């Protein structure tokens, strides 16, 4: 695995959502026994640019996501769904734009129902709509857990531990092929 992109749809930069997504990306890298480049995209920093068709900054970030081996797509749960900011960003993709990209939908929510419903029933189909696969499933984290680094890390570590064989298989599948040395 060469690259993991954290895509945070929280309208506030530096959020618990982003911190949780970064913790997940780092835990996956450790579990996969790889040292991928981890890049964080805060959609809050792009702001209205995600709504401007042809905006160079938004296009560059969309390309960064499309070229990742793994993308952690993170959002707070608003009214049981993902944020409009995240939706506007994803609307810039065609139906196969993220083909070959593995995605992990991650939601941070106030209630257990919203944490799971948002990821599994809203965010996962959104990722499939643009061609991404979700081989590891979705992760829902409660706001109280995300606010406490120790609790957040425990949830992330448990989730990653339950998927260890899949994570290692994903890392192997996306590993670069060594070039043959010619004499």
Phi and psi in degrees as GROMACS dihedral restraints (atoms count N, CA, C in turn):
[ dihedral_restraints ]
;  ai    aj    ak    al  type     phi  dphi    fc
    3     4     5     6     1   -95.7    20    10
    4     5     6     7     1   -32.3    20    10
    6     7     8     9     1  -146.6    20    10
    7     8     9    10     1   138.4    20    10
    9    10    11    12     1  -123.5    20    10
   10    11    12    13     1   129.6    20    10
   12    13    14    15     1  -111.2    20    10
   13    14    15    16     1   130.4    20    10
   15    16    17    18     1   -97.6    20    10
   16    17    18    19     1   118.4    20    10
   18    19    20    21     1  -110.4    20    10
   19    20    21    22     1   107.1    20    10
   21    22    23    24     1  -100.3    20    10
   22    23    24    25     1   118.8    20    10
   24    25    26    27     1   -91.0    20    10
   25    26    27    28     1    10.8    20    10
   27    28    29    30     1   -71.2    20    10
   28    29    30    31     1   133.4    20    10
   30    31    32    33     1   -72.6    20    10
   31    32    33    34     1     0.4    20    10
   33    34    35    36     1  -117.8    20    10
   34    35    36    37     1   124.4    20    10
   36    37    38    39     1   -68.3    20    10
   37    38    39    40     1   149.1    20    10
   39    40    41    42     1    72.8    20    10
   40    41    42    43     1    28.1    20    10
   42    43    44    45     1   -81.6    20    10
   43    44    45    46     1   169.5    20    10
   45    46    47    48     1   -63.0    20    10
   46    47    48    49     1   -31.6    20    10
   48    49    50    51     1   -61.6    20    10
   49    50    51    52     1   -48.5    20    10
   51    52    53    54     1   -64.3    20    10
   52    53    54    55     1   -44.2    20    10
   54    55    56    57     1   -60.8    20    10
   55    56    57    58     1   -39.5    20    10
   57    58    59    60     1   -67.4    20    10
   58    59    60    61     1   -41.7    20    10
   60    61    62    63     1   -64.8    20    10
   61    62    63    64     1   -39.7    20    10
   63    64    65    66     1   -65.8    20    10
   64    65    66    67     1   -42.6    20    10
   66    67    68    69     1   -60.2    20    10
   67    68    69    70     1   -39.0    20    10
   69    70    71    72     1   -65.9    20    10
   70    71    72    73     1   -45.8    20    10
   72    73    74    75     1   -59.9    20    10
   73    74    75    76     1   -43.5    20    10
   75    76    77    78     1   -66.2    20    10
   76    77    78    79     1   -39.5    20    10
   78    79    80    81     1   -65.9    20    10
   79    80    81    82     1   -37.6    20    10
   81    82    83    84     1   -67.1    20    10
   82    83    84    85     1   -42.7    20    10
   84    85    86    87     1   -60.4    20    10
   85    86    87    88     1   -42.6    20    10
   87    88    89    90     1   -64.9    20    10
   88    89    90    91     1   -45.5    20    10
   90    91    92    93     1   -64.3    20    10
   91    92    93    94     1   -35.8    20    10
   93    94    95    96     1   -78.7    20    10
   94    95    96    97     1    -7.9    20    10
   96    97    98    99     1    55.9    20    10
   97    98    99   100     1    44.7    20    10
   99   100   101   102     1  -128.9    20    10
  100   101   102   103     1   168.9    20    10
  102   103   104   105     1  -125.4    20    10
  103   104   105   106     1    68.8    20    10
  105   106   107   108     1   -72.6    20    10
  106   107   108   109     1   158.0    20    10
  108   109   110   111     1   -74.0    20    10
  109   110   111   112     1   125.6    20    10
  111   112   113   114     1  -106.5    20    10
  112   113   114   115     1   119.5    20    10
  114   115   116   117     1  -114.8    20    10
  115   116   117   118     1   137.2    20    10
  117   118   119   120     1  -110.3    20    10
  118   119   120   121     1   127.5    20    10
  120   121   122   123     1  -113.2    20    10
  121   122   123   124     1   114.3    20    10
  123   124   125   126     1   -96.8    20    10
  124   125   126   127     1   106.0    20    10
  126   127   128   129     1   -62.5    20    10
  127   128   129   130     1   -23.2    20    10
  129   130   131   132     1   -60.1    20    10
  130   131   132   133     1   -31.4    20    10
  132   133   134   135     1   -76.2    20    10
  133   134   135   136     1   -24.0    20    10
  135   136   137   138     1   -82.3    20    10
  136   137   138   139     1   -31.7    20    10
  138   139   140   141     1    50.7    20    10
  139   140   141   142     1  -129.7    20    10
  141   142   143   144     1   -62.1    20    10
  142   143   144   145     1   -15.4    20    10
  144   145   146   147     1   -59.3    20    10
  145   146   147   148     1   -28.0    20    10
  147   148   149   150     1   -67.8    20    10
  148   149   150   151     1   -18.8    20    10
  150   151   152   153     1   -91.3    20    10
  151   152   153   154     1   -13.2    20    10
  153   154   155   156     1   -89.6    20    10
  154   155   156   157     1   109.7    20    10
  156   157   158   159     1   -61.4    20    10
  157   158   159   160     1   130.0    20    10
  159   160   161   162     1    86.4    20    10
  160   161   162   163     1     2.8    20    10
  162   163   164   165     1   -62.5    20    10
  163   164   165   166     1   125.6    20    10
  165   166   167   168     1   -63.9    20    10
  166   167   168   169     1   -39.5    20    10
  168   169   170   171     1   -66.3    20    10
  169   170   171   172     1   -45.6    20    10
  171   172   173   174     1   -64.5    20    10
  172   173   174   175     1   -40.5    20    10
  174   175   176   177     1   -62.7    20    10
  175   176   177   178     1   -40.7    20    10
  177   178   179   180     1   -63.7    20    10
  178   179   180   181     1   -40.4    20    10
  180   181   182   183     1   -71.1    20    10
  181   182   183   184     1   -36.3    20    10
  183   184   185   186     1   -62.6    20    10
  184   185   186   187     1   -40.0    20    10
  186   187   188   189     1   -65.9    20    10
  187   188   189   190     1   -38.3    20    10
  189   190   191   192     1   -60.6    20    10
  190   191   192   193     1   -42.8    20    10
  192   193   194   195     1   -64.2    20    10
  193   194   195   196     1   -46.0    20    10
  195   196   197   198     1   -65.0    20    10
  196   197   198   199     1   -23.9    20    10
  198   199   200   201     1   -96.8    20    10
  199   200   201   202     1     1.2    20    10
  201   202   203   204     1   -76.4    20    10
  202   203   204   205     1   153.0    20    10
  204   205   206   207     1   -76.3    20    10
  205   206   207   208     1   -37.7    20    10
  207   208   209   210     1  -141.8    20    10
  208   209   210   211     1   137.7    20    10
  210   211   212   213     1  -126.8    20    10
  211   212   213   214     1   128.9    20    10
  213   214   215   216     1   -94.9    20    10
  214   215   216   217     1   110.6    20    10
  216   217   218   219     1   -98.4    20    10
  217   218   219   220     1   107.7    20    10
  219   220   221   222     1  -114.0    20    10
  220   221   222   223     1   140.5    20    10
  222   223   224   225     1  -152.1    20    10
  223   224   225   226     1   146.3    20    10
  225   226   227   228     1   -74.3    20    10
  226   227   228   229     1   154.8    20    10
  228   229   230   231     1   -87.5    20    10
  229   230   231   232     1   117.1    20    10
  231   232   233   234     1  -112.0    20    10
  232   233   234   235     1   115.4    20    10
  234   235   236   237     1    55.3    20    10
  235   236   237   238     1    35.5    20    10
  237   238   239   240     1    78.6    20    10
  238   239   240   241     1    17.2    20    10
  240   241   242   243     1  -144.7    20    10
  241   242   243   244     1  -177.5    20    10
  243   244   245   246     1   -83.6    20    10
  244   245   246   247     1   170.9    20    10
  246   247   248   249     1   -75.9    20    10
  247   248   249   250     1   154.3    20    10
  249   250   251   252     1   -64.6    20    10
  250   251   252   253     1   -31.7    20    10
  252   253   254   255     1   -62.0    20    10
  253   254   255   256     1   -45.1    20    10
  255   256   257   258     1   -65.2    20    10
  256   257   258   259     1   -43.4    20    10
  258   259   260   261     1   -61.0    20    10
  259   260   261   262     1   -42.9    20    10
  261   262   263   264     1   -62.0    20    10
  262   263   264   265     1   -39.0    20    10
  264   265   266   267     1   -65.1    20    10
  265   266   267   268     1   -47.9    20    10
  267   268   269   270     1   -66.6    20    10
  268   269   270   271     1   -29.0    20    10
  270   271   272   273     1   -60.2    20    10
  271   272   273   274     1   -17.2    20    10
  273   274   275   276     1   -77.9    20    10
  274   275   276   277     1    -3.0    20    10
  276   277   278   279     1  -100.5    20    10
  277   278   279   280     1   149.9    20    10
  279   280   281   282     1   -86.5    20    10
  280   281   282   283     1   179.4    20    10
  282   283   284   285     1   -65.5    20    10
  283   284   285   286     1   -20.1    20    10
  285   286   287   288     1  -123.1    20    10
  286   287   288   289     1    16.1    20    10
  288   289   290   291     1   -59.2    20    10
  289   290   291   292     1   -31.8    20    10
  291   292   293   294     1  -107.5    20    10
  292   293   294   295     1    23.6    20    10
  294   295   296   297     1   -59.8    20    10
  295   296   297   298     1   133.6    20    10
  297   298   299   300     1    88.9    20    10
  298   299   300   301     1    -3.6    20    10
  300   301   302   303     1  -101.8    20    10
  301   302   303   304     1   129.1    20    10
  303   304   305   306     1   -89.0    20    10
  304   305   306   307     1   135.9    20    10
  306   307   308   309     1  -124.3    20    10
  307   308   309   310     1   147.3    20    10
  309   310   311   312     1  -119.6    20    10
  310   311   312   313     1   109.0    20    10
  312   313   314   315     1   -71.2    20    10
  313   314   315   316     1   128.1    20    10
  315   316   317   318     1  -128.3    20    10
  316   317   318   319     1   126.7    20    10
  318   319   320   321     1  -123.6    20    10
  319   320   321   322     1   145.9    20    10
  321   322   323   324     1  -117.2    20    10
  322   323   324   325     1   123.4    20    10
  324   325   326   327     1  -141.3    20    10
  325   326   327   328     1   160.8    20    10
  327   328   329   330     1   -75.5    20    10
  328   329   330   331     1   -27.1    20    10
  330   331   332   333     1  -127.4    20    10
  331   332   333   334     1   152.3    20    10
  333   334   335   336     1   -58.3    20    10
  334   335   336   337     1   -37.0    20    10
  336   337   338   339     1   -62.1    20    10
  337   338   339   340     1   -45.2    20    10
  339   340   341   342     1   -70.1    20    10
  340   341   342   343     1   -33.9    20    10
  342   343   344   345     1   -61.1    20    10
  343   344   345   346     1   -40.6    20    10
  345   346   347   348     1   -87.9    20    10
  346   347   348   349     1   -39.8    20    10
  348   349   350   351     1   -63.7    20    10
  349   350   351   352     1   -44.4    20    10
  351   352   353   354     1   -60.0    20    10
  352   353   354   355     1   -46.1    20    10
  354   355   356   357     1   -71.2    20    10
  355   356   357   358     1   -51.6    20    10
  357   358   359   360     1   -77.0    20    10
  358   359   360   361     1   -37.3    20    10
  360   361   362   363     1  -104.2    20    10
  361   362   363   364     1   -12.5    20    10
  363   364   365   366     1  -118.6    20    10
  364   365   366   367     1   -54.7    20    10
  366   367   368   369     1   -74.7    20    10
  367   368   369   370     1   -39.0    20    10
  369   370   371   372     1   -61.0    20    10
  370   371   372   373     1   -50.4    20    10
  372   373   374   375     1   -61.3    20    10
  373   374   375   376     1   -32.7    20    10
  375   376   377   378     1   -62.5    20    10
  376   377   378   379     1   -43.0    20    10
  378   379   380   381     1   -64.7    20    10
  379   380   381   382     1   -40.9    20    10
  381   382   383   384     1   -64.7    20    10
  382   383   384   385     1   -34.6    20    10
  384   385   386   387     1   -60.4    20    10
  385   386   387   388     1   -30.0    20    10
  387   388   389   390     1  -104.2    20    10
  388   389   390   391     1    13.1    20    10
  390   391   392   393     1    97.8    20    10
  391   392   393   394     1    -5.6    20    10
  393   394   395   396     1   -74.2    20    10
  394   395   396   397     1   154.4    20    10
  396   397   398   399     1  -104.2    20    10
  397   398   399   400     1   159.5    20    10
  399   400   401   402     1  -129.7    20    10
  400   401   402   403     1    63.1    20    10
  402   403   404   405     1   -66.3    20    10
  403   404   405   406     1   -20.2    20    10
  405   406   407   408     1   -98.7    20    10
  406   407   408   409     1    -3.8    20    10
  408   409   410   411     1    82.5    20    10
  409   410   411   412     1  -168.7    20    10
  411   412   413   414     1  -111.6    20    10
  412   413   414   415     1   157.1    20    10
  414   415   416   417     1  -123.4    20    10
  415   416   417   418     1   127.5    20    10
  417   418   419   420     1  -111.2    20    10
  418   419   420   421     1   131.2    20    10
  420   421   422   423     1  -126.5    20    10
  421   422   423   424     1   137.4    20    10
  423   424   425   426     1   -77.7    20    10
  424   425   426   427     1   148.9    20    10
  426   427   428   429     1   -54.0    20    10
  427   428   429   430     1   -42.1    20    10
  429   430   431   432     1   -62.0    20    10
  430   431   432   433     1   -37.3    20    10
  432   433   434   435     1   -69.6    20    10
  433   434   435   436     1   -43.1    20    10
  435   436   437   438     1   -64.7    20    10
  436   437   438   439     1   -29.3    20    10
  438   439   440   441     1   -75.7    20    10
  439   440   441   442     1   -20.8    20    10
  441   442   443   444     1  -110.2    20    10
  442   443   444   445     1   106.3    20    10
  444   445   446   447     1   -51.9    20    10
  445   446   447   448     1   -36.8    20    10
  447   448   449   450     1   -67.4    20    10
  448   449   450   451     1   -45.5    20    10
  450   451   452   453     1   -66.1    20    10
  451   452   453   454     1   -42.0    20    10
  453   454   455   456     1   -58.8    20    10
  454   455   456   457     1   -48.1    20    10
  456   457   458   459     1   -64.6    20    10
  457   458   459   460     1   -33.9    20    10
  459   460   461   462     1   -65.9    20    10
  460   461   462   463     1   -43.2    20    10
  462   463   464   465     1   -63.7    20    10
  463   464   465   466     1   -46.1    20    10
  465   466   467   468     1   -63.5    20    10
  466   467   468   469     1   -45.6    20    10
  468   469   470   471     1   -62.0    20    10
  469   470   471   472     1   -41.8    20    10
  471   472   473   474     1   -63.5    20    10
  472   473   474   475     1   -46.4    20    10
  474   475   476   477     1   -61.6    20    10
  475   476   477   478     1   -45.8    20    10
  477   478   479   480     1   -65.0    20    10
  478   479   480   481     1   -42.4    20    10
  480   481   482   483     1   -59.9    20    10
  481   482   483   484     1   -37.3    20    10
  483   484   485   486     1   -69.1    20    10
  484   485   486   487     1   -17.8    20    10
  486   487   488   489     1  -115.3    20    10
  487   488   489   490     1    16.4    20    10
  489   490   491   492     1   -51.5    20    10
  490   491   492   493     1   -49.5    20    10
  492   493   494   495     1   -61.2    20    10
  493   494   495   496     1   -38.9    20    10
  495   496   497   498     1   -66.9    20    10
  496   497   498   499     1   -39.4    20    10
  498   499   500   501     1   -64.8    20    10
  499   500   501   502     1   -43.7    20    10
  501   502   503   504     1   -65.9    20    10
  502   503   504   505     1   -37.7    20    10
  504   505   506   507     1   -65.4    20    10
  505   506   507   508     1   -40.8    20    10
  507   508   509   510     1   -64.2    20    10
  508   509   510   511     1   -42.5    20    10
  510   511   512   513     1   -63.0    20    10
  511   512   513   514     1   -39.8    20    10
  513   514   515   516     1   -68.0    20    10
  514   515   516   517     1   -40.8    20    10
  516   517   518   519     1   -65.9    20    10
  517   518   519   520     1   -28.4    20    10
  519   520   521   522     1  -103.4    20    10
  520   521   522   523     1     5.3    20    10
  522   523   524   525     1   -68.4    20    10
  523   524   525   526     1   142.2    20    10
  525   526   527   528     1   -66.4    20    10
  526   527   528   529     1   144.9    20    10
  528   529   530   531     1   -81.7    20    10
  529   530   531   532     1   129.9    20    10
  531   532   533   534     1   -68.7    20    10
  532   533   534   535     1   136.0    20    10
  534   535   536   537     1   -76.5    20    10
  535   536   537   538     1   139.9    20    10
  537   538   539   540     1   -74.6    20    10
  538   539   540   541     1   137.6    20    10
  540   541   542   543     1   -89.3    20    10
  541   542   543   544     1   124.5    20    10
  543   544   545   546     1   -97.5    20    10
  544   545   546   547     1   137.9    20    10
